[in-house]
């Protein structure tokens, strides 16, 4: 399974279980996000600690999650970024738009605030 979803209270923790988040699996991530949104989940943490590479398709899926959470007055947090993925997000200047933490624990704490 490319992605696993666990729910803690009103927060969904989606873990990417792929080394590469790209065009071949980003649509699966978007599908998981849409399903969460349809189930009225508006606080989402995406843990990317297993993902070493991300392309524009992956970034697009991440931005979909961010937009869905904002549109429903929820919170979106990205955590566990590997150095290459962190660098890509910084180059795209998405670090100014997204809430990013180093760990899942920090991500959950930032949603609770």
Protein Blocks (a to p, Z undefined) as FASTA:
>chain_A
ZZdcddehjbccdddfbfbdcfklmmmmmmmmmmmmmnopabdcddfklbcbdcfklmmm
mmmmmmmmmmnopacddehiafklmmmmmmnommmmpccdfbfklmmmmmmZZ
